[in-house]
Amino acid sequence: MQLFRSAGQHLAEVLAKIVSKKIPIYACGACSRARGVTETDLAEYGAKFGNPKIFVSLVEWADKIITE
């Protein structure tokens, strides 16, 4: 399965830039699995399934960066 096939080439280009900068990519496990996305699909981008604990910590980190 090729991720983002319906989103067009632009999203693939954006992901390539993110990957080249070694920025971590997390995908919602439940959302991804419901759409047939596998760990193998994510591995192509160095992405991982996240969980609520990871996403909450990312939001808390982003809030500190934005508000401080």
C-alpha positions in Angstrom: 0.0 0.0 0.0 1.4 3.3 -1.0 0.6 5.9 1.7 -1.1 9.1 0.7 -1.7 8.0 -2.9 -4.9 10.1 -3.0 -3.2 13.2 -1.5 -1.0 13.6 -4.5 2.7 14.2 -4.9 2.8 17.3 -2.8 2.4 15.4 0.5 5.1 12.9 -0.6 7.4 15.8 -1.1 6.6 17.3 2.3 7.2 14.0 4.0 10.5 13.6 2.1 11.6 17.0 3.5 10.6 16.0 7.0 12.4 12.7 6.8 15.6 14.4 5.5 15.6 16.6 8.5 15.2 13.6 10.8 12.1 15.0 12.4 10.2 12.2 14.2 6.9 11.2 12.6 4.1 9.5 14.7 0.8 8.2 13.4 -2.2 7.4 15.4 -2.2 3.7 15.7 -6.0 3.3 15.8 -6.6 5.7 13.0 -3.9 4.2 10.8 -4.9 0.6 11.3 -8.6 1.5 10.5 -7.3 2.7 7.2 -5.1 -0.3 6.5 -1.8 1.3 7.3 0.8 -1.1 8.6 4.1 -0.7 10.4 5.8 -1.6 7.1 4.0 1.4 5.4 5.2 3.7 8.2 8.8 2.4 8.1 9.2 3.8 4.6 9.1 7.2 6.2 10.8 6.2 9.5 7.5 6.8 11.2 6.1 4.9 14.1 2.7 4.3 15.6 2.1 6.7 18.5 -0.2 6.3 21.5 -2.0 8.8 23.7 0.9 9.2 26.1 3.2 10.2 23.2 0.7 12.6 21.7 0.0 14.3 25.0 3.7 14.8 25.6 4.2 16.3 22.1 1.3 18.7 22.7 2.8 19.7 26.0 6.2 20.3 24.4 4.7 22.3 21.6 2.7 24.4 24.1 5.9 25.3 25.9 7.7 26.2 22.7 4.8 28.4 21.5 4.0 30.1 24.8 7.4 30.6 26.4 
